[in-house]
Amino acid sequence: MTYRAPVEEMLFVMQELAGIDAVAQLPGHEEAGYDTAAAVLEECARFNEGVVAPLNHPADQSPSSFQDGRVTTSPGFKAAFAQFAAGGWQGLQHPPQFGGQGLPKLIHSACAEMVNSASLSFALCPLLTDGAIEALLTAGSEEQQAAYIPKMIDGSWTGSMNLTEPQAGSDLSLVRTRAEPRADGSWLLFGTKVFITYGEHDLADNIVHLVLARVAGAPEGVKGISLFICPKVLADGTRNDVHCVSIEHKLGIKASPTAVLQYGDHGGAVAYLVGQENHGLEYMFVMMNAARFGVGIQGIALAERAYQQAVAYARERVQSRPADGSLSRAAPIIHHPDVRRMLMTMRAHTEGCRALAYVAAAAYDAAHAHPDAAVRARNQAFYEFMVPLVKGLSTEMALEVASLGVQVHGGMGYIEETGAAQHLRDAKILTIYEGTTAIQANDLVGRKTMRDGGATARALAAQVAVTVDDLQAQGGDAGQAMARRLDGARRAFLDVVDYVVTQGRQNPNAVFAGSVPYLMLAGTLAAGWQMARALRAAQARLAAGDAPEFMRAKIATARFYGEHLLNRAGAWRDSIVEGADAVTALAPEAF
């Protein structure tokens, strides 16, 4: 099934919800208004629809392979990556002084969604390279930035993130890769890193590995971790002592090589310290936060692809007469109410999470470029609160949407040839890598809610309340229905925020037992808030006679979000506030 980028929908969100025109008023982004966004998105759509999307299913059938220490990517990937790099897509949001285009994160997010919809496995390489560039922009020396960033932007080199080790999954305090100093100021690395996405491949001439390791005498735990640059190929053209010893055989994203890398088996892998010793984790968090937002975009992208495929199948598959007798013969299944319920669930989920992510991206742009320090701080707090929601909700949503996509296909969805099963297999990893949903939820509870006594969370609820008031004042059945549901979700959210703040230190097990439901509640509220804003904007544009078919669909989808997704908030509230004891009632030995 082919992919068509939802450019009209993306531009609506960017204009009406994320405020592309306001972003274009930020210093450095003066040329990045609506017209620029439209031109970039149209060109990005052409590239991904025509070049990358046709590779997705064949690459799943012919995944990356490993032999004699070399990784060969799926047929077509190398040529597509060369076109991706030549088109300047890797440098879209990065600084012009390094060869990038310096466009806002808002425009980049839409383009990232397209390439991930086209092929999740292909898009993982640019995603990790973006993270490596962000980390070096934050913590790298001027010499390091000049040496590595332009090459990653032009596609000659790519980047990878090396955290995980066999004994250290998400607990980075257990990292044991060691770094030994050399007389010339460089270092030698020794250790094993696992689950390294695009840690070895044939798409580019070099790979810039960013590696967490310990210096001798460093403190135990996360406070003793340093960050190093370890290129696959050194400046003199010799191969560094970092080698791929295998790639994983996975449930999904099969075309993306996930490498086991061995450092220092032949004398030590030459590496260069980034920033100060023992500050590696804070630097890597820059890369991780960029990657976490990017993975949320991946969830939206995969959901969009699964939705498009399900709609196409539902229009073609003929089975049974409609329940209302409107046709006397068997009809395409899109006429059946339950199929439409599933399609509407897929559509509403995807549009809600897209709106949430794009609004967060615009906040990131303001946080980094607005001339007023107070405005920057306010947007930074909002963006940081949104990151676990974008990552956690969008990836859990993608899994639900992909599963519904298989269900719409019926038995044919369970057959690999249709491609629906690939979306479900690919979706599962999104809830796991760059921090599981529980890790995002723990971040939301600890750093984002308890740390400031719930201030940022309550500020979010106050913004939602303004939208509720606006909907009630505007009138209309759809607006009134959405206002009721949105306000109910807001109240449930505030109940949970109060519970987290008051019980977090007194009874942490009870609070963390409900951490994932809290994330789902907060994310669904935030996405529902954006859908409510979209409903208001669509009503106004419909009244003006602007794109009536699109606006009616937007209003209907927003109302569905309110009636069928926001109403989950009360159940989450009850399970969090009243259900903690049931989670921990069974002793570990009783399982």
C-alpha positions in Angstrom: 0.0 0.0 0.0 1.4 3.4 -0.9 1.9 6.3 1.5 0.6 9.8 1.0 2.0 12.5 3.4 -0.9 14.3 5.2 0.5 17.7 4.2 -2.8 19.6 4.5 -3.3 18.2 8.0 0.2 19.0 9.0 0.0 22.5 7.8 -3.3 23.1 9.6 -1.7 22.0 12.9 1.3 24.1 12.3 -0.7 27.2 11.5 -3.7 26.9 13.9 -2.2 25.1 16.9 1.6 25.4 16.9 1.7 29.0 15.6 4.1 28.8 12.7 3.7 32.5 12.1 4.8 33.3 15.7 7.8 30.9 15.3 8.7 33.0 12.2 9.0 36.0 14.4 11.8 34.5 16.5 15.3 35.7 15.8 16.9 33.4 13.3 13.7 32.0 12.0 12.3 35.1 10.1 12.2 33.2 6.8 10.5 30.1 8.3 6.8 31.1 8.1 3.8 29.3 6.7 4.9 29.6 3.0 8.3 28.2 3.7 6.8 25.4 5.7 4.4 24.5 2.9 7.2 24.5 0.3 9.5 22.3 2.5 6.7 19.9 3.3 5.6 19.5 -0.3 9.2 18.7 -1.4 9.7 16.4 1.6 6.5 14.6 0.7 7.6 14.0 -2.9 10.9 12.5 -1.7 9.5 10.2 0.9 6.5 9.1 -1.1 8.5 8.4 -4.2 11.9 7.2 -2.8 11.7 5.9 0.7 8.1 4.6 1.2 8.4 1.9 -1.6 11.3 0.3 0.3 9.4 -0.3 3.6 7.8 -3.6 3.0 10.5 -5.1 0.8 13.1 -4.2 3.4 11.2 -6.0 6.1 11.3 -9.1 3.9 15.1 -8.6 3.1 16.5 -7.1 6.3 20.0 -5.9 7.1 22.6 -8.8 7.1 25.9 -9.4 8.9 28.8 -11.3 7.6 32.5 -11.2 8.5 32.2 -8.1 10.6 30.3 -6.2 7.9 26.7 -5.1 7.8 24.9 -4.8 4.5 21.7 -2.8 4.7 18.5 -3.7 2.8 18.4 -3.3 -1.0 17.7 0.3 -1.9 18.7 1.8 1.4 22.1 3.0 0.4 20.9 4.8 -2.7 17.9 6.3 -0.8 20.3 7.6 2.0 22.5 9.2 -0.6 19.5 11.1 -2.0 18.3 11.9 1.5 21.7 13.5 2.3 22.0 15.2 -1.1 18.6 16.8 -0.5 19.8 18.4 2.7 17.3 16.6 4.9 19.8 15.7 7.6 20.7 19.3 8.2 17.2 20.7 8.2 17.1 22.0 11.8 20.9 22.3 12.4 22.9 25.6 12.3 23.9 27.1 9.0 27.5 27.6 10.1 27.9 23.8 10.0 26.1 23.3 6.7 22.5 23.0 8.0 19.5 25.0 7.0 18.6 26.3 10.5 14.9 25.7 10.2 12.8 25.5 13.4 12.1 22.2 15.1 8.5 22.6 14.2 9.2 22.2 10.5 11.7 19.5 11.1 9.2 17.5 13.1 6.8 17.3 10.2 9.5 16.2 7.9 10.7 13.7 10.4 7.2 12.3 10.6 7.2 11.8 6.8 10.4 9.9 6.6 9.4 7.7 9.5 6.0 7.0 7.9 7.8 6.1 4.7 10.1 3.6 6.5 10.7 3.4 10.2 13.9 1.3 9.8 15.4 3.7 7.3 14.6 6.8 9.4 16.3 5.5 12.5 19.7 6.4 11.1 19.0 10.1 10.6 17.3 10.2 14.0 20.4 8.9 15.9 22.6 11.3 13.8 20.4 14.2 14.8 20.9 13.2 18.5 24.7 13.0 18.1 24.7 16.5 16.5 22.6 17.9 19.3 24.9 16.5 21.9 28.0 17.9 20.3 26.4 21.3 19.8 25.7 21.3 23.5 28.9 19.9 25.0 31.5 19.5 22.3 34.5 21.8 21.9 34.7 24.1 18.9 37.3 21.8 17.4 35.1 18.8 17.9 32.1 20.6 16.4 34.0 21.7 13.4 35.5 18.2 12.9 32.3 16.1 13.2 29.1 18.1 12.7 29.5 19.2 9.1 30.3 15.6 8.0 27.2 14.3 9.8 25.0 17.1 8.3 26.2 16.4 4.8 25.6 12.6 5.2 29.3 11.6 4.8 29.2 10.3 8.3 26.4 9.2 10.7 26.1 9.2 14.5 25.3 6.5 17.0 24.5 6.5 20.7 26.3 3.9 22.9 24.8 3.6 26.4 23.6 0.0 26.9 25.8 -2.9 28.0 24.9 -6.6 28.6 24.7 -6.1 32.4 23.4 -2.5 32.2 20.1 -1.9 30.5 18.3 1.2 31.5 20.3 1.3 34.8 23.3 3.3 33.5 24.9 3.3 37.0 26.1 -0.2 36.0 28.1 0.9 32.9 31.5 -0.7 33.0 33.1 0.3 29.7 36.4 1.9 30.8 38.5 4.7 29.4 42.3 5.0 29.8 44.1 8.3 29.2 46.9 8.6 26.6 49.8 11.0 26.6 48.5 13.0 23.6 45.2 13.8 25.4 43.1 11.1 23.7 41.7 8.0 25.4 41.4 4.3 24.8 38.1 2.6 25.3 37.5 -1.1 26.3 34.1 -2.7 26.7 31.0 -4.0 25.0 27.9 -2.0 24.0 24.7 -3.7 22.9 21.5 -2.6 21.1 23.3 0.1 19.2 21.0 1.2 16.4 23.0 1.7 13.1 26.2 1.0 15.1 27.5 -0.6 11.9 26.2 -0.1 8.3 27.2 0.6 4.7 25.3 3.9 4.2 28.2 6.3 5.0 32.0 6.4 5.1 32.2 6.8 8.9 30.2 6.5 12.1 30.7 8.9 15.0 30.0 6.8 18.1 29.1 8.7 21.2 30.1 6.4 24.1 29.5 6.4 27.8 32.5 5.0 29.8 34.2 5.3 33.1 37.6 6.9 33.8 39.8 5.2 36.4 39.0 6.4 39.8 35.6 7.9 38.8 32.8 7.8 41.4 30.5 4.8 41.4 27.0 5.2 39.9 25.8 7.7 37.3 28.0 10.5 38.7 31.1 8.7 37.4 30.2 8.4 33.7 32.0 10.3 31.0 31.1 10.9 27.3 33.5 10.1 24.5 33.6 10.5 20.7 34.9 7.3 19.2 34.9 7.4 15.4 34.8 4.2 13.4 37.5 5.6 11.1 40.2 7.8 12.5 41.4 11.1 11.0 44.4 9.4 9.3 42.0 7.0 7.5 42.9 3.9 9.7 40.1 1.7 11.1 39.6 2.3 14.9 39.5 -0.6 17.3 35.7 -0.7 17.5 34.1 -3.7 15.7 30.6 -5.1 15.2 30.5 -8.7 16.4 26.8 -9.4 15.6 23.5 -7.8 14.9 20.2 -8.7 16.5 17.4 -10.7 15.1 14.3 -8.7 16.0 10.5 -8.8 16.1 10.3 -5.6 14.0 12.3 -2.8 12.4 14.2 -5.7 10.8 15.9 -3.5 8.2 17.5 -1.4 10.9 20.8 -3.0 12.0 21.0 -3.2 15.8 24.6 -3.9 16.6 26.7 -5.4 19.3 29.9 -3.4 19.4 33.2 -4.5 20.9 35.7 -1.8 21.9 39.4 -2.4 22.5 39.9 -6.0 21.6 43.1 -5.1 19.7 44.8 -2.6 22.0 42.0 0.0 22.6 39.6 2.1 20.6 40.9 5.7 20.3 38.4 8.2 21.7 38.1 11.9 22.7 36.5 13.2 25.8 33.4 15.4 25.4 33.3 18.2 27.9 34.4 17.4 31.5 35.1 14.0 33.0 32.2 12.5 35.0 29.6 14.7 33.3 28.8 12.3 30.5 25.3 11.5 31.6 24.1 15.1 31.5 25.5 15.5 28.1 24.0 12.3 26.9 20.6 13.4 28.2 20.6 16.0 25.5 20.9 13.3 22.9 18.4 11.1 24.8 15.8 13.9 25.1 16.2 14.7 21.3 15.8 11.0 20.6 12.8 10.6 23.0 10.9 13.3 21.2 12.0 11.8 17.9 10.6 8.4 18.9 7.3 10.0 19.8 7.3 11.3 16.2 8.0 7.8 15.1 4.9 6.6 16.9 2.8 9.2 15.1 4.4 8.4 11.8 3.7 4.7 12.1 0.1 5.3 13.2 -0.5 7.4 10.2 0.9 4.7 7.9 -1.2 2.0 9.6 -4.3 4.2 9.4 -3.9 4.9 5.7 -3.5 1.3 4.9 -6.5 0.3 7.0 -8.7 2.9 5.3 -7.6 1.7 1.8 -8.4 -1.9 2.7 -11.8 -1.0 4.3 -12.8 0.8 1.1 -12.0 -2.3 -1.0 -12.9 -5.2 1.1 -16.6 -6.3 0.4 -18.3 -8.2 3.2 -21.9 -8.3 4.5 -24.7 -5.9 4.1 -24.9 -2.8 6.2 -26.8 -3.2 9.5 -29.2 -0.4 8.6 -30.2 -2.0 5.3 -29.1 1.0 3.3 -27.7 -1.4 0.7 -29.3 -4.6 -0.4 -26.0 -6.3 -1.2 -22.7 -6.9 0.5 -20.8 -3.6 0.9 -17.2 -2.4 1.5 -16.6 -2.9 5.2 -16.1 0.9 5.7 -19.9 1.0 5.8 -20.0 -1.1 9.0 -20.2 0.9 12.2 -17.6 -1.0 14.1 -15.1 -0.7 11.3 -15.7 3.0 11.3 -15.3 3.1 15.1 -11.9 1.5 14.7 -10.9 3.8 11.9 -12.0 6.9 13.8 -10.1 5.7 16.9 -7.0 5.3 14.7 -7.5 8.7 13.1 -8.3 10.6 16.3 -5.3 9.1 18.2 -2.9 10.0 15.4 -4.2 13.6 14.9 -4.2 14.2 18.7 -0.6 13.0 19.2 0.5 14.9 16.1 -0.9 18.1 17.4 0.6 17.5 20.8 4.1 16.9 19.3 4.0 19.9 16.9 2.9 22.3 19.7 5.7 21.0 21.9 8.2 21.5 19.0 7.1 25.1 18.7 7.6 25.6 22.4 11.2 24.2 21.9 11.8 26.8 19.3 10.6 29.6 21.5 12.6 28.2 24.4 15.8 28.5 22.4 15.2 31.6 20.3 12.8 34.0 22.0 14.5 37.3 23.1 12.6 37.4 26.5 14.3 35.2 29.1 11.0 34.7 31.0 9.3 33.5 27.8 12.2 31.2 27.1 11.9 29.7 30.6 8.2 29.2 30.4 8.4 27.5 27.1 11.3 25.3 28.3 9.3 24.1 31.3 6.3 23.4 29.0 8.5 21.5 26.5 10.2 19.4 29.1 6.9 18.4 30.6 5.7 17.4 27.1 8.7 15.2 26.2 7.6 12.2 28.3 4.0 12.6 27.1 5.0 12.8 23.4 7.3 9.8 23.8 5.1 7.7 26.1 1.6 8.4 24.8 2.5 8.5 21.1 4.3 5.1 21.2 1.6 3.4 23.3 -1.0 5.0 20.9 1.0 3.6 17.9 0.7 0.1 19.3 -3.0 0.4 19.7 -3.5 1.9 16.3 -1.3 -0.7 14.6 -3.3 -3.5 16.4 -6.6 -1.9 15.2 -5.1 -1.8 11.7 -4.7 -5.6 11.8 -8.2 -5.9 13.1 -9.7 -3.9 10.3 -8.0 -6.3 7.9 -9.4 -9.3 9.7 -7.6 -12.5 8.9 -5.8 -10.8 6.0 -4.1 -8.6 8.6 -2.4 -11.6 10.1 -0.8 -12.4 6.8 2.5 -10.8 6.2 1.9 -10.1 2.6 -0.6 -7.4 3.3 1.9 -5.3 5.4 -0.5 -4.6 8.3 1.4 -7.1 10.5 4.7 -5.3 9.9 3.3 -2.1 11.4 2.3 -4.0 14.5 5.7 -5.7 14.8 7.5 -2.4 14.2 5.4 -0.5 16.7 6.3 -2.6 19.7 9.9 -1.4 19.9 8.7 2.2 20.2 7.4 1.7 23.7 10.8 0.2 24.8 13.8 2.0 23.3 15.0 5.4 24.5 13.4 4.6 27.8 10.4 2.3 28.3 6.9 3.8 29.0 7.5 3.3 32.7 10.8 5.2 32.5 9.0 8.1 30.8 6.3 7.9 33.5 8.8 7.9 36.3 10.3 11.0 34.8 6.9 12.6 34.6 6.2 11.8 38.3 9.6 12.6 39.7 11.3 15.3 37.7 8.3 16.9 36.1 5.6 16.8 38.8 7.0 16.2 42.3 10.1 18.4 41.9 8.1 21.6 41.4 5.2 20.7 43.6 2.9 20.2 40.6 3.3 23.8 39.4 3.9 23.0 35.7 1.2 20.4 35.7 -1.3 22.9 37.2 -0.2 25.6 34.7 -1.1 23.1 32.0 -4.5 22.5 33.5 -5.1 26.2 33.7 -4.5 26.6 30.0 -6.9 23.7 29.3 -9.5 25.5 31.4 -9.3 28.6 29.2 -10.0 26.4 26.2 -13.0 24.8 28.0 -14.4 28.3 28.6 -13.9 29.3 25.0 -15.7 26.2 23.8 -18.6 26.8 26.1 -18.9 30.5 25.0 -18.7 29.6 21.3 -21.6 27.2 21.5 -22.6 24.4 19.1 -23.2 20.8 19.8 -19.7 19.6 18.9 -18.0 22.3 21.0 -20.3 21.8 24.0 -19.6 18.0 23.9 -15.9 18.5 23.7 -16.0 21.1 26.5 -17.7 18.6 28.9 -15.3 15.8 28.2 -12.2 18.1 28.3 -13.2 19.6 31.6 -13.9 16.2 33.1 -10.4 15.0 32.0 -8.9 18.2 33.4 -10.5 17.6 36.8 -9.3 14.0 36.8 -5.8 15.2 36.0 -5.8 17.7 38.8 -6.9 15.0 41.3 -4.0 12.9 40.2 -1.5 15.8 40.4 -2.6 16.4 44.0 -2.2 12.8 44.8 1.3 12.6 43.3 2.5 15.7 45.1 1.0 14.8 48.5 1.8 11.0 48.5 5.0 11.0 46.4 7.4 11.0 49.4 5.1 9.4 52.0 4.1 6.5 49.9 6.2 6.3 46.8 5.2 2.7 45.9 1.6 3.8 45.7 2.4 6.7 43.4 4.7 4.8 41.1 2.2 2.0 40.8 0.1 4.5 38.9 2.9 6.2 37.0 2.0 4.8 33.6 -1.7 5.5 34.0 -0.8 9.1 35.0 1.3 9.5 31.9 -1.6 8.2 29.8 -4.0 10.5 31.5 -1.7 13.5 31.2 -0.9 12.8 27.6 -4.5 12.2 26.6 -5.6 15.4 28.3 -2.8 17.4 26.5 -3.6 15.8 23.1 -7.4 16.3 23.7 -6.7 20.0 24.6 -5.1 20.4 21.2 -8.0 18.6 19.5 -10.3 21.0 21.2 -8.3 24.0 19.9 -8.4 22.4 16.5 -12.2 22.1 16.7 -12.5 25.8 17.5 -10.2 26.7 14.6 -12.0 24.4 12.2 -15.4 25.8 13.1 -14.1 29.4 12.5 -12.6 28.4 9.1 -15.7 26.5 8.1 -17.9 29.5 8.9 -15.6 31.5 6.5 -16.1 28.9 3.8 -12.5 27.7 3.9 -11.9 24.0 2.8 -15.3 22.8 4.1 -14.7 19.1 3.6 -11.4 19.2 5.5 -12.9 21.3 8.3 -15.9 19.1 8.8 -13.7 16.1 9.0 -11.5 17.9 11.6 -14.6 18.8 13.7 -15.9 15.3 13.6 -12.5 13.8 14.5 -12.1 16.2 17.4 -15.6 15.4 18.7 -14.8 11.7 18.5 -11.6 12.3 20.5 -13.7 13.9 23.2 -16.4 11.2 23.3 -14.3 8.1 22.9 -10.7 8.9 24.1 -11.0 11.7 26.7 -13.6 9.7 28.6 -10.8 7.2 29.6 -9.5 9.9 32.0 -11.9 9.1 34.8 -11.0 5.4 34.8 -7.2 6.2 34.9 -7.9 8.7 37.8 -9.7 6.0 39.8 -7.0 3.3 39.2 -4.3 5.8 40.3 -5.9 7.4 43.3 -7.9 4.4 44.6 -6.2 1.3 43.1 -2.6 1.4 44.3 -3.1 -1.2 47.0 -4.3 -3.7 44.4 -1.1 -3.4 42.5 1.2 -4.3 45.4 -1.2 -6.7 47.3 0.5 -9.8 46.1 4.0 -10.5 47.5 6.7 -11.1 44.9 7.0 -14.8 45.9 3.3 -15.3 45.3 3.6 -14.7 41.5 
